[in-house]
């Protein structure tokens, strides 16, 4: 594999640095469009803000579409508490204990930015003792403490913060010397970086594609309807590039490309899965096949919406998904290699 790891990390760090919880993705979509413009790759923007880039192939009647999503987990201001803290309402599905103590940024509707920290309503054992330890970590028992000298609802409102403002969790991205990447939102920004680099690689190397390939960057996957509309109509094969889930009783790995046979939405297309696994075998790409009991993807959304397409789900193995996540460059490179080889294969 002759891939530029530094460029992949460059894309990934940039993407992880731009806050984009579901519903607040314009800034990161602007970044994606800027990078596609640099590559002179044509794209369209759908009505709800997804970006669909197109790499022309010899056959445009039989098209392949690969998707990844830029939207992440986050929260929204539910109300302003009497003390001046912010009650939160989650965006996406995650364990509340995974965000306790996390630094956040509040993005107001008129463009102001404020910082704060997520805490439980009983954050100190010196004050609450065992009550602090035993308090259930539910949205009702969590709040954002603003980094402002305030102590009332009126003071918060005077800052310009209101119900409906977005709360973005800091990514805390770290690249280790041993090749690990630790960050929030590797689901699914690792895949977005992979697809962006794959696009650059195909363009820079003038690779002739047998079929037109579309790169669908969706922005509402975490809330269930990312790729439910606007898929290019000639799409016959749809590959959701999301994440593998290594962990307890799972076959997935942080060092391989993970191929999902079935998730909570049902089995993925067997013929397409066979094609992808055969590429891995032929090209000596380390891969793992797995089943995920609590998982859905852009492909799931497309099928529910009635699209007549063959679907597959692949991705880098992301440990501790929907928490503070981790993967390894081996997994990213295996996923990238499978994508490049799949796009080139007739």
C-alpha positions as CSV (number, residue, x, y, z in Angstrom):
1,X,0.0,0.0,0.0
2,X,1.4,3.3,-1.0
3,X,-0.8,5.7,0.9
4,X,0.2,8.9,2.6
5,X,-0.6,8.4,6.2
6,X,0.2,12.0,7.1
7,X,-2.4,13.3,4.7
8,X,-5.0,10.9,6.1
9,X,-4.2,12.2,9.6
10,X,-4.4,15.7,8.3
11,X,-7.9,15.2,7.0
12,X,-8.9,13.3,10.2
13,X,-7.6,16.0,12.6
14,X,-9.3,18.8,10.6
15,X,-12.6,17.0,10.5
16,X,-12.5,16.1,14.3
17,X,-11.7,19.7,15.1
18,X,-14.9,21.0,13.6
19,X,-17.9,20.5,16.0
20,X,-20.9,18.9,14.2
21,X,-23.6,17.3,16.3
22,X,-26.6,16.3,14.2
23,X,-28.5,19.4,13.2
24,X,-25.4,21.6,13.4
25,X,-23.2,20.5,10.4
26,X,-22.9,23.5,8.1
27,X,-19.4,24.3,9.2
28,X,-18.0,20.8,8.6
29,X,-19.9,20.6,5.3
30,X,-18.2,23.8,4.2
31,X,-14.9,22.1,4.9
32,X,-15.8,19.1,2.9
33,X,-16.8,21.2,0.0
34,X,-13.6,23.2,0.2
35,X,-11.5,20.0,0.0
36,X,-13.5,18.7,-2.9
37,X,-13.1,22.0,-4.7
38,X,-9.3,21.7,-4.3
39,X,-9.5,18.3,-5.9
40,X,-11.8,19.6,-8.7
41,X,-14.3,16.9,-7.9
42,X,-17.9,17.8,-8.8
43,X,-20.6,17.5,-6.1
44,X,-24.1,18.5,-5.3
45,X,-25.6,19.7,-2.0
46,X,-28.9,18.1,-1.2
47,X,-31.9,20.0,0.2
48,X,-31.1,18.9,3.7
49,X,-27.4,19.6,3.4
50,X,-25.7,16.3,2.5
51,X,-22.9,16.5,0.0
52,X,-22.7,14.0,-2.9
53,X,-19.5,13.9,-4.9
54,X,-19.2,12.0,-8.2
55,X,-16.2,10.2,-9.7
56,X,-17.0,9.3,-13.3
57,X,-16.5,5.7,-14.4
58,X,-16.8,3.9,-17.7
59,X,-20.3,2.8,-16.9
60,X,-22.7,5.4,-15.5
61,X,-25.8,3.2,-15.6
62,X,-24.5,0.9,-12.9
63,X,-23.3,3.1,-10.1
64,X,-21.7,2.5,-6.7
65,X,-22.3,4.9,-3.8
66,X,-20.2,5.0,-0.6
67,X,-21.5,6.9,2.4
68,X,-20.0,8.2,5.6
69,X,-21.6,10.7,8.0
70,X,-20.1,13.9,9.5
71,X,-22.8,14.3,12.2
72,X,-21.9,13.3,15.7
73,X,-23.4,12.9,19.1
74,X,-24.1,16.0,21.1
75,X,-26.8,17.8,23.1
76,X,-29.1,20.7,23.1
77,X,-30.1,23.2,25.8
78,X,-33.4,22.0,27.2
79,X,-33.8,24.7,29.7
80,X,-31.9,27.3,31.8
81,X,-31.9,26.3,35.5
82,X,-32.5,28.8,38.3
83,X,-28.8,28.5,39.3
84,X,-27.7,29.5,35.7
85,X,-26.6,25.9,34.7
86,X,-28.0,24.4,31.6
87,X,-30.3,21.3,31.5
88,X,-29.4,19.1,28.5
89,X,-31.3,17.0,26.0
90,X,-29.1,14.4,24.2
91,X,-28.6,14.2,20.5
92,X,-28.0,10.6,19.5
93,X,-27.7,7.6,21.7
94,X,-24.9,7.5,24.3
95,X,-24.5,6.7,28.0
96,X,-24.7,9.8,30.1
97,X,-21.8,8.7,32.3
98,X,-19.6,8.9,29.2
99,X,-19.9,12.7,29.0
100,X,-19.6,13.4,32.7
101,X,-16.7,15.9,33.2
102,X,-16.5,16.6,29.5
103,X,-15.6,20.1,28.3
104,X,-18.2,21.5,25.9
105,X,-18.9,24.4,23.6
106,X,-22.3,26.0,23.4
107,X,-23.2,27.4,20.0
108,X,-26.0,29.9,20.1
109,X,-28.5,30.6,17.3
110,X,-26.9,34.0,16.6
111,X,-23.3,32.7,16.3
112,X,-22.0,33.3,19.8
113,X,-19.8,30.7,21.5
114,X,-19.5,29.8,25.2
115,X,-17.6,27.1,27.0
116,X,-18.6,24.9,29.9
117,X,-18.4,21.5,31.5
118,X,-20.9,18.6,31.9
119,X,-21.4,17.6,35.5
120,X,-23.9,15.7,37.5
121,X,-26.2,17.7,39.7
122,X,-24.2,16.3,42.7
123,X,-20.7,16.5,41.4
124,X,-18.8,16.6,44.7
125,X,-18.3,13.7,47.1
126,X,-17.2,16.1,49.8
127,X,-20.7,17.6,49.7
128,X,-23.0,14.7,48.7
129,X,-21.0,11.7,49.8
130,X,-22.5,8.4,48.6
131,X,-25.4,10.3,47.0
132,X,-22.9,11.7,44.5
133,X,-21.6,8.2,43.7
134,X,-25.0,6.5,43.5
135,X,-26.9,9.2,41.6
136,X,-28.2,7.8,38.3
137,X,-26.5,9.3,35.3
138,X,-29.6,10.3,33.4
139,X,-30.3,13.5,31.4
140,X,-32.4,14.8,34.3
141,X,-29.4,14.5,36.6
142,X,-26.8,16.1,34.4
143,X,-26.2,19.8,33.5
144,X,-23.7,22.1,31.9
145,X,-21.8,24.5,34.2
146,X,-20.9,27.6,32.2
147,X,-17.5,29.2,32.3
148,X,-19.1,32.5,33.1
149,X,-19.7,34.5,36.3
150,X,-23.4,33.9,36.4
151,X,-25.9,32.6,39.0
152,X,-29.4,33.2,37.5
153,X,-31.6,32.6,34.5
154,X,-31.6,36.3,33.6
155,X,-27.8,36.5,33.5
156,X,-27.6,33.5,31.2
157,X,-30.2,34.9,28.9
158,X,-28.3,38.2,28.8
159,X,-25.3,36.3,27.5
160,X,-27.5,35.2,24.5
161,X,-27.9,31.6,25.4
162,X,-31.3,30.1,25.0
163,X,-33.3,26.8,24.8
164,X,-32.4,25.0,21.5
165,X,-28.8,26.1,21.4
166,X,-26.3,23.2,20.5
167,X,-23.9,21.7,23.0
168,X,-20.8,20.3,21.4
169,X,-18.5,17.8,23.2
170,X,-14.8,18.4,22.9
171,X,-13.2,15.7,20.7
172,X,-9.9,15.5,22.7
173,X,-8.1,14.0,19.7
174,X,-4.8,12.3,20.3
175,X,-2.5,10.4,17.9
176,X,-0.1,8.1,19.8
177,X,3.4,7.0,18.8
178,X,2.1,3.4,18.5
179,X,-0.4,4.2,15.8
180,X,-3.5,4.5,18.0
181,X,-6.0,7.4,17.5
182,X,-8.1,8.4,20.6
183,X,-10.9,10.8,20.2
184,X,-14.6,11.4,20.4
185,X,-16.5,11.2,17.2
186,X,-14.3,8.7,15.4
187,X,-17.8,7.4,14.6
188,X,-17.9,8.4,11.9
189,X,-15.3,11.0,11.1
190,X,-12.7,8.4,10.7
191,X,-14.7,7.1,7.7
192,X,-15.2,10.6,6.3
193,X,-11.4,11.2,6.4
194,X,-10.9,7.8,4.7
195,X,-13.4,8.6,1.9
196,X,-11.9,12.1,1.4
197,X,-8.4,10.6,1.1
198,X,-9.7,7.8,-1.2
199,X,-11.2,10.4,-3.5
200,X,-7.9,12.3,-3.6
201,X,-6.0,9.1,-4.3
202,X,-8.2,8.2,-7.2
203,X,-8.0,11.7,-8.7
204,X,-4.2,12.1,-8.1
205,X,-3.4,8.7,-9.7
206,X,-5.8,9.1,-12.6
207,X,-7.4,5.8,-11.7
208,X,-9.9,4.6,-14.4
209,X,-13.0,3.4,-12.7
210,X,-15.2,0.7,-14.3
211,X,-18.3,2.2,-12.7
212,X,-19.2,5.7,-11.6
213,X,-18.6,6.1,-7.9
214,X,-20.5,8.5,-5.7
215,X,-19.3,9.7,-2.3
216,X,-22.3,10.5,-0.1
217,X,-21.4,12.5,3.0
218,X,-24.6,12.5,5.1
219,X,-25.4,14.8,8.0
220,X,-28.3,13.1,9.9
221,X,-27.1,9.5,10.4
222,X,-27.0,9.6,14.2
223,X,-30.7,10.5,14.3
224,X,-31.7,7.8,11.8
225,X,-32.4,9.5,8.4
226,X,-29.0,10.3,7.0
227,X,-29.2,8.6,3.6
228,X,-32.9,8.1,3.4
229,X,-33.1,10.5,0.4
230,X,-31.1,11.9,-2.5
231,X,-29.1,8.8,-3.3
232,X,-28.0,9.0,-7.0
233,X,-30.8,7.2,-8.8
234,X,-28.5,4.9,-10.8
235,X,-27.0,3.5,-7.6
236,X,-27.1,-0.3,-7.6
237,X,-24.5,-1.0,-4.8
238,X,-24.5,1.1,-1.6
239,X,-21.7,0.7,0.9
240,X,-22.0,2.5,4.2
241,X,-18.5,3.2,5.5
242,X,-19.2,3.6,9.2
243,X,-17.4,1.6,12.0
244,X,-16.7,-1.8,13.3
245,X,-17.4,-2.5,17.0
246,X,-14.6,-4.4,18.7
247,X,-15.5,-5.4,22.3
248,X,-17.1,-8.0,24.5
249,X,-18.0,-11.2,22.5
250,X,-17.4,-9.4,19.2
251,X,-15.2,-10.5,16.3
252,X,-14.3,-7.0,15.2
253,X,-10.8,-5.6,15.6
254,X,-9.0,-2.2,15.8
255,X,-6.4,-3.5,13.4
256,X,-8.6,-4.8,10.5
257,X,-11.4,-3.6,8.3
258,X,-14.7,-4.8,9.8
259,X,-17.4,-6.1,7.5
260,X,-20.9,-6.3,9.0
261,X,-23.0,-9.3,8.1
262,X,-26.1,-8.2,10.1
263,X,-27.1,-5.5,12.5
264,X,-30.4,-4.5,14.2
265,X,-31.9,-3.6,10.9
266,X,-31.3,-7.1,9.5
267,X,-28.8,-8.8,7.2
268,X,-26.8,-6.9,4.6
269,X,-26.7,-8.1,1.0
270,X,-24.9,-11.5,0.8
271,X,-23.7,-11.1,-2.8
272,X,-22.1,-7.7,-2.0
273,X,-20.6,-9.0,1.2
274,X,-19.0,-11.9,-0.7
275,X,-17.6,-9.4,-3.2
276,X,-16.0,-7.3,-0.5
277,X,-14.6,-10.3,1.4
278,X,-13.1,-11.8,-1.8
279,X,-11.3,-8.5,-2.5
280,X,-9.8,-8.7,1.0
281,X,-8.7,-12.3,0.4
282,X,-7.3,-11.5,-3.1
283,X,-5.5,-8.4,-1.9
284,X,-4.3,-9.7,1.5
285,X,-6.3,-7.1,3.4
286,X,-6.8,-8.0,7.1
287,X,-10.6,-8.2,7.7
288,X,-13.1,-9.4,10.2
289,X,-16.8,-10.3,9.7
290,X,-19.1,-9.5,12.5
291,X,-22.7,-9.1,13.7
292,X,-23.8,-6.0,15.7
293,X,-26.9,-6.3,17.9
294,X,-27.5,-2.6,18.5
295,X,-26.5,-0.8,15.4
296,X,-28.0,0.9,12.3
297,X,-26.3,2.8,9.4
298,X,-26.9,5.0,6.4
299,X,-27.6,1.8,4.5
300,X,-30.3,0.9,7.0
301,X,-31.9,4.3,6.5
302,X,-31.8,3.9,2.7
303,X,-33.5,0.5,2.8
304,X,-36.2,1.7,5.2
305,X,-36.9,4.6,2.8
306,X,-37.5,2.1,0.0
307,X,-34.4,2.3,-2.1
308,X,-33.9,-0.8,-4.3
309,X,-30.2,-1.2,-3.7
310,X,-27.7,-3.9,-2.6
311,X,-26.1,-2.7,0.7
312,X,-23.0,-3.4,2.7
313,X,-21.5,-2.0,5.9
314,X,-17.7,-1.7,6.4
315,X,-15.4,0.4,8.6
316,X,-12.5,0.7,10.8
317,X,-12.8,-1.0,14.2
318,X,-13.8,1.7,16.8
319,X,-13.4,0.7,20.4
320,X,-15.8,2.1,23.1
321,X,-18.2,3.4,20.4
322,X,-20.3,6.4,21.4
323,X,-17.9,7.1,24.2
324,X,-14.3,8.3,24.2
325,X,-13.3,6.1,21.3
326,X,-10.1,4.5,19.9
327,X,-8.9,3.0,16.7
328,X,-5.6,2.2,15.1
329,X,-4.0,3.3,11.8
330,X,-3.9,-0.3,10.7
331,X,-7.7,-0.5,10.7
332,X,-8.0,2.8,8.9
333,X,-5.5,1.7,6.2
334,X,-7.2,-1.7,5.8
335,X,-10.5,0.1,5.3
336,X,-9.0,2.5,2.8
337,X,-7.3,-0.3,0.9
338,X,-10.6,-2.2,0.6
339,X,-12.4,0.9,-0.7
340,X,-9.8,1.7,-3.3
341,X,-9.7,-1.9,-4.5
342,X,-13.5,-2.1,-4.6
343,X,-13.8,1.1,-6.6
344,X,-11.3,-0.3,-9.2
345,X,-12.9,-3.8,-9.5
346,X,-15.2,-4.6,-12.3
